[in-house]
Amino acid sequence: MSPAPTTHVETVDFVMLYIVGISVILLLGITATMIYFVFKYHRKKGHQPVDIHGNFWLELIWIAVPTALVLSMFYFGYTGFRDLRDIPADAFKVKVEAMMWKFSFKYDNGKQTDTLYVPINTPIHLEMTSVDVNHAFFIPAFRIKEDIINNKVTDLYFKPEELGKYDVACAEYCGLKHSMMYTAVKVLPKQEFDAWYDAKSNESTSVITK
Ligand SMILES: [Cu+2]
């Protein structure tokens, strides 16, 4: 497996697999028990059913085990979420403006682009707002997504660790051309990014197209 493009990928995928894994094991276990009971306790001639009034240990187990499982899901979900929200103060800031139906990226030095360019191995902080309706910023390969709201600033954070070009999509239905509201994030080597950042032209001459 190739290395993940950001550290968030491992965290988010782990939580996902953990929850789905537990759910699948429980589904199979409960279904198997149910089928077994249907055969074991079906009506038989000459069999007298008896009522059972409580079983302390059984009840303790079926309260304690699901509680522990759900709390562990919460724990991994919460620590993963904290990683996504813990934005380093020295992160490289890019302002994102969403509008029907495109994204615009503004850098501190005045540069403005339609494609997001970022240097590798650098924490990136996106400060996002919308000039019209609600949108959402989604980079599937990085496992990050956040709403973009009019008159409000929302944030996203990631640290790219793999060079390349990754899809960015709007993930909130925002009108007629919502389905075409796509752009890309290009992760460049540090030197190449600096050259682009300091150059007059807005477009990168990068050969990265994958
Ligand atoms: Cu949109």
py3Dmol code that shows the C-alpha trace and the ligand (Angstrom):
import py3Dmol

protein = """\
ATOM      1  CA  MET A   1       0.000   0.000   0.000  1.00  0.00           C
ATOM      2  CA  SER A   2       1.347   3.445  -0.874  1.00  0.00           C
ATOM      3  CA  PRO A   3       1.741   5.950   1.960  1.00  0.00           C
ATOM      4  CA  ALA A   4      -1.357   7.987   2.761  1.00  0.00           C
ATOM      5  CA  PRO A   5      -1.533  11.550   1.367  1.00  0.00           C
ATOM      6  CA  THR A   6      -2.216  12.956   4.866  1.00  0.00           C
ATOM      7  CA  THR A   7      -2.052  11.698   8.456  1.00  0.00           C
ATOM      8  CA  HIS A   8      -5.843  12.086   8.752  1.00  0.00           C
ATOM      9  CA  VAL A   9      -6.380   9.194   6.347  1.00  0.00           C
ATOM     10  CA  GLU A  10      -5.149   6.520   8.777  1.00  0.00           C
ATOM     11  CA  THR A  11      -7.093   8.007  11.695  1.00  0.00           C
ATOM     12  CA  VAL A  12     -10.392   8.377   9.845  1.00  0.00           C
ATOM     13  CA  ASP A  13     -10.124   4.983   8.114  1.00  0.00           C
ATOM     14  CA  PHE A  14      -9.332   3.274  11.413  1.00  0.00           C
ATOM     15  CA  VAL A  15     -12.439   4.700  13.133  1.00  0.00           C
ATOM     16  CA  MET A  16     -14.554   3.721  10.130  1.00  0.00           C
ATOM     17  CA  LEU A  17     -13.219   0.139  10.055  1.00  0.00           C
ATOM     18  CA  TYR A  18     -13.467  -0.189  13.839  1.00  0.00           C
ATOM     19  CA  ILE A  19     -17.166   0.780  13.895  1.00  0.00           C
ATOM     20  CA  VAL A  20     -18.081  -1.216  10.777  1.00  0.00           C
ATOM     21  CA  GLY A  21     -16.067  -4.223  12.068  1.00  0.00           C
ATOM     22  CA  ILE A  22     -17.851  -4.296  15.435  1.00  0.00           C
ATOM     23  CA  SER A  23     -21.228  -3.792  13.728  1.00  0.00           C
ATOM     24  CA  VAL A  24     -20.627  -6.707  11.331  1.00  0.00           C
ATOM     25  CA  ILE A  25     -19.513  -9.038  14.165  1.00  0.00           C
ATOM     26  CA  LEU A  26     -22.612  -8.093  16.192  1.00  0.00           C
ATOM     27  CA  LEU A  27     -24.919  -8.503  13.183  1.00  0.00           C
ATOM     28  CA  LEU A  28     -23.561 -11.992  12.452  1.00  0.00           C
ATOM     29  CA  GLY A  29     -23.627 -13.005  16.136  1.00  0.00           C
ATOM     30  CA  ILE A  30     -27.177 -11.777  16.752  1.00  0.00           C
ATOM     31  CA  THR A  31     -28.501 -13.324  13.514  1.00  0.00           C
ATOM     32  CA  ALA A  32     -26.859 -16.692  14.291  1.00  0.00           C
ATOM     33  CA  THR A  33     -28.237 -16.687  17.870  1.00  0.00           C
ATOM     34  CA  MET A  34     -31.693 -15.770  16.595  1.00  0.00           C
ATOM     35  CA  ILE A  35     -31.753 -18.619  14.059  1.00  0.00           C
ATOM     36  CA  TYR A  36     -30.423 -21.051  16.696  1.00  0.00           C
ATOM     37  CA  PHE A  37     -33.171 -20.009  19.155  1.00  0.00           C
ATOM     38  CA  VAL A  38     -35.885 -20.352  16.489  1.00  0.00           C
ATOM     39  CA  PHE A  39     -34.967 -24.045  16.140  1.00  0.00           C
ATOM     40  CA  LYS A  40     -34.146 -24.726  19.779  1.00  0.00           C
ATOM     41  CA  TYR A  41     -37.308 -23.179  21.262  1.00  0.00           C
ATOM     42  CA  HIS A  42     -39.935 -23.886  18.612  1.00  0.00           C
ATOM     43  CA  ARG A  43     -43.205 -25.341  19.884  1.00  0.00           C
ATOM     44  CA  LYS A  44     -42.856 -29.029  20.721  1.00  0.00           C
ATOM     45  CA  LYS A  45     -45.429 -31.558  21.897  1.00  0.00           C
ATOM     46  CA  GLY A  46     -45.282 -32.323  25.601  1.00  0.00           C
ATOM     47  CA  HIS A  47     -42.915 -29.446  26.373  1.00  0.00           C
ATOM     48  CA  GLN A  48     -43.972 -27.105  29.179  1.00  0.00           C
ATOM     49  CA  PRO A  49     -42.468 -23.561  28.843  1.00  0.00           C
ATOM     50  CA  VAL A  50     -41.263 -21.845  32.028  1.00  0.00           C
ATOM     51  CA  ASP A  51     -40.975 -18.142  32.805  1.00  0.00           C
ATOM     52  CA  ILE A  52     -37.559 -16.833  33.807  1.00  0.00           C
ATOM     53  CA  HIS A  53     -37.393 -13.931  36.281  1.00  0.00           C
ATOM     54  CA  GLY A  54     -34.086 -12.153  35.850  1.00  0.00           C
ATOM     55  CA  ASN A  55     -30.480 -13.265  35.748  1.00  0.00           C
ATOM     56  CA  PHE A  56     -28.065 -10.874  37.439  1.00  0.00           C
ATOM     57  CA  TRP A  57     -24.884 -11.877  35.616  1.00  0.00           C
ATOM     58  CA  LEU A  58     -26.519 -12.089  32.206  1.00  0.00           C
ATOM     59  CA  GLU A  59     -28.047  -8.635  32.651  1.00  0.00           C
ATOM     60  CA  LEU A  60     -24.782  -7.182  33.906  1.00  0.00           C
ATOM     61  CA  ILE A  61     -22.940  -8.559  30.869  1.00  0.00           C
ATOM     62  CA  TRP A  62     -25.454  -7.270  28.329  1.00  0.00           C
ATOM     63  CA  ILE A  63     -25.303  -3.810  29.857  1.00  0.00           C
ATOM     64  CA  ALA A  64     -21.536  -3.659  30.393  1.00  0.00           C
ATOM     65  CA  VAL A  65     -20.332  -5.068  27.059  1.00  0.00           C
ATOM     66  CA  PRO A  66     -22.367  -2.792  24.736  1.00  0.00           C
ATOM     67  CA  THR A  67     -21.570   0.225  26.966  1.00  0.00           C
ATOM     68  CA  ALA A  68     -17.838  -0.517  26.737  1.00  0.00           C
ATOM     69  CA  LEU A  69     -18.068  -1.015  22.957  1.00  0.00           C
ATOM     70  CA  VAL A  70     -19.963   2.230  22.370  1.00  0.00           C
ATOM     71  CA  LEU A  71     -17.607   4.161  24.671  1.00  0.00           C
ATOM     72  CA  SER A  72     -14.585   2.791  22.781  1.00  0.00           C
ATOM     73  CA  MET A  73     -16.175   3.910  19.482  1.00  0.00           C
ATOM     74  CA  PHE A  74     -16.716   7.348  21.002  1.00  0.00           C
ATOM     75  CA  TYR A  75     -13.124   7.465  22.269  1.00  0.00           C
ATOM     76  CA  PHE A  76     -11.563   6.698  18.860  1.00  0.00           C
ATOM     77  CA  GLY A  77     -14.047   9.001  17.118  1.00  0.00           C
ATOM     78  CA  TYR A  78     -13.340  11.830  19.539  1.00  0.00           C
ATOM     79  CA  THR A  79      -9.531  11.572  19.435  1.00  0.00           C
ATOM     80  CA  GLY A  80      -9.694  11.386  15.620  1.00  0.00           C
ATOM     81  CA  PHE A  81     -11.957  14.434  15.514  1.00  0.00           C
ATOM     82  CA  ARG A  82      -9.587  16.338  17.837  1.00  0.00           C
ATOM     83  CA  ASP A  83      -6.693  15.622  15.435  1.00  0.00           C
ATOM     84  CA  LEU A  84      -8.745  17.179  12.627  1.00  0.00           C
ATOM     85  CA  ARG A  85      -9.601  20.248  14.718  1.00  0.00           C
ATOM     86  CA  ASP A  86      -6.242  20.870  16.397  1.00  0.00           C
ATOM     87  CA  ILE A  87      -4.976  23.450  13.908  1.00  0.00           C
ATOM     88  CA  PRO A  88      -1.333  24.418  14.544  1.00  0.00           C
ATOM     89  CA  ALA A  89      -0.945  28.185  15.024  1.00  0.00           C
ATOM     90  CA  ASP A  90       1.916  28.338  12.514  1.00  0.00           C
ATOM     91  CA  ALA A  91      -0.057  26.572   9.771  1.00  0.00           C
ATOM     92  CA  PHE A  92       0.102  28.045   6.263  1.00  0.00           C
ATOM     93  CA  LYS A  93      -3.126  29.984   5.773  1.00  0.00           C
ATOM     94  CA  VAL A  94      -5.215  30.059   2.601  1.00  0.00           C
ATOM     95  CA  LYS A  95      -8.569  31.815   2.342  1.00  0.00           C
ATOM     96  CA  VAL A  96     -11.250  29.876   0.471  1.00  0.00           C
ATOM     97  CA  GLU A  97     -14.201  31.656  -1.069  1.00  0.00           C
ATOM     98  CA  ALA A  98     -17.024  29.498  -2.391  1.00  0.00           C
ATOM     99  CA  MET A  99     -19.631  30.754  -4.821  1.00  0.00           C
ATOM    100  CA  MET A 100     -22.117  29.289  -7.258  1.00  0.00           C
ATOM    101  CA  TRP A 101     -20.333  27.263  -8.699  1.00  0.00           C
ATOM    102  CA  LYS A 102     -16.634  27.555  -8.080  1.00  0.00           C
ATOM    103  CA  PHE A 103     -13.982  27.878  -5.421  1.00  0.00           C
ATOM    104  CA  SER A 104     -11.489  30.727  -5.232  1.00  0.00           C
ATOM    105  CA  PHE A 105      -8.269  30.576  -3.188  1.00  0.00           C
ATOM    106  CA  LYS A 106      -6.606  33.689  -1.799  1.00  0.00           C
ATOM    107  CA  TYR A 107      -3.088  33.687  -0.386  1.00  0.00           C
ATOM    108  CA  ASP A 108      -1.594  36.140   2.092  1.00  0.00           C
ATOM    109  CA  ASN A 109       0.596  37.724  -0.608  1.00  0.00           C
ATOM    110  CA  GLY A 110      -2.436  38.603  -2.756  1.00  0.00           C
ATOM    111  CA  LYS A 111      -2.218  35.670  -5.136  1.00  0.00           C
ATOM    112  CA  GLN A 112      -5.591  34.277  -6.199  1.00  0.00           C
ATOM    113  CA  THR A 113      -6.279  30.972  -7.960  1.00  0.00           C
ATOM    114  CA  ASP A 114      -8.975  28.489  -8.929  1.00  0.00           C
ATOM    115  CA  THR A 115      -6.792  25.506  -8.001  1.00  0.00           C
ATOM    116  CA  LEU A 116      -5.404  25.094  -4.504  1.00  0.00           C
ATOM    117  CA  TYR A 117      -1.591  24.911  -4.460  1.00  0.00           C
ATOM    118  CA  VAL A 118       0.115  23.760  -1.269  1.00  0.00           C
ATOM    119  CA  PRO A 119       3.651  22.813  -0.233  1.00  0.00           C
ATOM    120  CA  ILE A 120       4.295  19.254   0.938  1.00  0.00           C
ATOM    121  CA  ASN A 121       4.838  18.446   4.646  1.00  0.00           C
ATOM    122  CA  THR A 122       3.384  21.785   5.735  1.00  0.00           C
ATOM    123  CA  PRO A 123       0.298  22.167   7.917  1.00  0.00           C
ATOM    124  CA  ILE A 124      -2.363  23.941   5.847  1.00  0.00           C
ATOM    125  CA  HIS A 125      -5.180  25.971   7.402  1.00  0.00           C
ATOM    126  CA  LEU A 126      -8.133  26.800   5.146  1.00  0.00           C
ATOM    127  CA  GLU A 127     -10.308  29.717   6.257  1.00  0.00           C
ATOM    128  CA  MET A 128     -13.504  29.291   4.307  1.00  0.00           C
ATOM    129  CA  THR A 129     -16.526  31.410   3.613  1.00  0.00           C
ATOM    130  CA  SER A 130     -19.261  31.646   0.998  1.00  0.00           C
ATOM    131  CA  VAL A 131     -20.441  34.698  -0.931  1.00  0.00           C
ATOM    132  CA  ASP A 132     -23.856  33.170  -1.600  1.00  0.00           C
ATOM    133  CA  VAL A 133     -25.459  29.888  -0.495  1.00  0.00           C
ATOM    134  CA  ASN A 134     -24.103  27.024   1.602  1.00  0.00           C
ATOM    135  CA  HIS A 135     -21.391  24.882   0.034  1.00  0.00           C
ATOM    136  CA  ALA A 136     -19.032  22.269   1.455  1.00  0.00           C
ATOM    137  CA  PHE A 137     -15.342  21.645   0.866  1.00  0.00           C
ATOM    138  CA  PHE A 138     -14.533  17.970   0.396  1.00  0.00           C
ATOM    139  CA  ILE A 139     -11.191  16.320  -0.405  1.00  0.00           C
ATOM    140  CA  PRO A 140     -12.060  12.601  -0.489  1.00  0.00           C
ATOM    141  CA  ALA A 141      -8.416  11.460  -0.713  1.00  0.00           C
ATOM    142  CA  PHE A 142      -7.600  13.428   2.473  1.00  0.00           C
ATOM    143  CA  ARG A 143     -10.796  12.316   4.300  1.00  0.00           C
ATOM    144  CA  ILE A 144     -11.734  15.902   5.184  1.00  0.00           C
ATOM    145  CA  LYS A 145     -15.001  17.736   4.623  1.00  0.00           C
ATOM    146  CA  GLU A 146     -16.496  20.899   6.098  1.00  0.00           C
ATOM    147  CA  ASP A 147     -19.460  23.132   5.332  1.00  0.00           C
ATOM    148  CA  ILE A 148     -18.849  26.593   3.859  1.00  0.00           C
ATOM    149  CA  ILE A 149     -21.402  29.079   5.083  1.00  0.00           C
ATOM    150  CA  ASN A 150     -22.334  32.606   4.080  1.00  0.00           C
ATOM    151  CA  ASN A 151     -21.326  35.263   6.676  1.00  0.00           C
ATOM    152  CA  LYS A 152     -19.403  32.732   8.723  1.00  0.00           C
ATOM    153  CA  VAL A 153     -15.826  31.436   8.647  1.00  0.00           C
ATOM    154  CA  THR A 154     -15.300  27.689   8.939  1.00  0.00           C
ATOM    155  CA  ASP A 155     -11.918  25.993   9.059  1.00  0.00           C
ATOM    156  CA  LEU A 156     -10.213  22.925   7.669  1.00  0.00           C
ATOM    157  CA  TYR A 157      -6.775  21.588   8.419  1.00  0.00           C
ATOM    158  CA  PHE A 158      -4.560  19.041   6.730  1.00  0.00           C
ATOM    159  CA  LYS A 159      -0.890  18.267   6.285  1.00  0.00           C
ATOM    160  CA  PRO A 160      -0.126  16.843   2.828  1.00  0.00           C
ATOM    161  CA  GLU A 161       2.524  14.126   2.893  1.00  0.00           C
ATOM    162  CA  GLU A 162       2.374  12.912  -0.713  1.00  0.00           C
ATOM    163  CA  LEU A 163       2.983  14.911  -3.892  1.00  0.00           C
ATOM    164  CA  GLY A 164       0.143  14.858  -6.367  1.00  0.00           C
ATOM    165  CA  LYS A 165      -3.118  16.252  -7.585  1.00  0.00           C
ATOM    166  CA  TYR A 166      -6.297  15.432  -5.664  1.00  0.00           C
ATOM    167  CA  ASP A 167      -9.965  16.143  -6.393  1.00  0.00           C
ATOM    168  CA  VAL A 168     -11.868  18.791  -4.451  1.00  0.00           C
ATOM    169  CA  ALA A 169     -15.661  18.677  -4.614  1.00  0.00           C
ATOM    170  CA  CYS A 170     -18.543  20.724  -3.293  1.00  0.00           C
ATOM    171  CA  ALA A 171     -20.434  18.349  -0.998  1.00  0.00           C
ATOM    172  CA  GLU A 172     -23.516  20.440  -0.244  1.00  0.00           C
ATOM    173  CA  TYR A 173     -26.236  20.773  -2.864  1.00  0.00           C
ATOM    174  CA  CYS A 174     -25.984  24.393  -3.966  1.00  0.00           C
ATOM    175  CA  GLY A 175     -28.040  24.731  -7.110  1.00  0.00           C
ATOM    176  CA  LEU A 176     -28.099  23.933 -10.800  1.00  0.00           C
ATOM    177  CA  LYS A 177     -24.389  23.327 -11.407  1.00  0.00           C
ATOM    178  CA  HIS A 178     -23.543  21.826  -8.016  1.00  0.00           C
ATOM    179  CA  SER A 179     -22.528  18.558  -9.678  1.00  0.00           C
ATOM    180  CA  MET A 180     -19.899  20.442 -11.704  1.00  0.00           C
ATOM    181  CA  MET A 181     -18.443  22.309  -8.735  1.00  0.00           C
ATOM    182  CA  TYR A 182     -15.068  20.608  -8.747  1.00  0.00           C
ATOM    183  CA  THR A 183     -11.494  21.762  -8.491  1.00  0.00           C
ATOM    184  CA  ALA A 184      -8.186  20.252  -7.389  1.00  0.00           C
ATOM    185  CA  VAL A 185      -5.524  20.566  -4.740  1.00  0.00           C
ATOM    186  CA  LYS A 186      -1.956  20.273  -6.008  1.00  0.00           C
ATOM    187  CA  VAL A 187       0.695  19.265  -3.514  1.00  0.00           C
ATOM    188  CA  LEU A 188       4.048  20.622  -4.710  1.00  0.00           C
ATOM    189  CA  PRO A 189       7.635  20.131  -3.518  1.00  0.00           C
ATOM    190  CA  LYS A 190       8.586  22.967  -1.152  1.00  0.00           C
ATOM    191  CA  GLN A 191      10.971  24.685  -3.612  1.00  0.00           C
ATOM    192  CA  GLU A 192       8.540  24.446  -6.494  1.00  0.00           C
ATOM    193  CA  PHE A 193       5.778  25.893  -4.325  1.00  0.00           C
ATOM    194  CA  ASP A 194       7.988  28.791  -3.198  1.00  0.00           C
ATOM    195  CA  ALA A 195       8.902  29.574  -6.810  1.00  0.00           C
ATOM    196  CA  TRP A 196       5.221  29.559  -7.776  1.00  0.00           C
ATOM    197  CA  TYR A 197       4.278  31.627  -4.726  1.00  0.00           C
ATOM    198  CA  ASP A 198       6.811  34.322  -5.552  1.00  0.00           C
ATOM    199  CA  ALA A 199       6.145  34.327  -9.302  1.00  0.00           C
ATOM    200  CA  LYS A 200       3.797  36.778 -10.996  1.00  0.00           C
ATOM    201  CA  SER A 201       1.805  34.103 -12.822  1.00  0.00           C
ATOM    202  CA  ASN A 202      -1.002  32.392 -11.001  1.00  0.00           C
ATOM    203  CA  GLU A 203      -0.731  29.007 -12.651  1.00  0.00           C
ATOM    204  CA  SER A 204       1.954  26.528 -11.681  1.00  0.00           C
ATOM    205  CA  THR A 205       4.329  25.116 -14.251  1.00  0.00           C
ATOM    206  CA  SER A 206       4.441  21.925 -12.207  1.00  0.00           C
ATOM    207  CA  VAL A 207       4.650  18.662 -14.067  1.00  0.00           C
ATOM    208  CA  ILE A 208       2.534  17.031 -11.373  1.00  0.00           C
ATOM    209  CA  THR A 209      -0.615  15.897 -13.130  1.00  0.00           C
ATOM    210  CA  LYS A 210      -1.393  12.508 -11.591  1.00  0.00           C
TER     211      LYS A 210
END
"""
ligand_1 = """\
1
CU
Cu -21.415 24.324 -3.967
"""
view = py3Dmol.view(width=600, height=400)
view.addModel(protein, "pdb")
view.setStyle({"model": 0}, {"cartoon": {"style": "trace"}})
view.addModel(ligand_1, "xyz")
view.setStyle({"model": 1}, {"stick": {}})
view.zoomTo()
view.show()
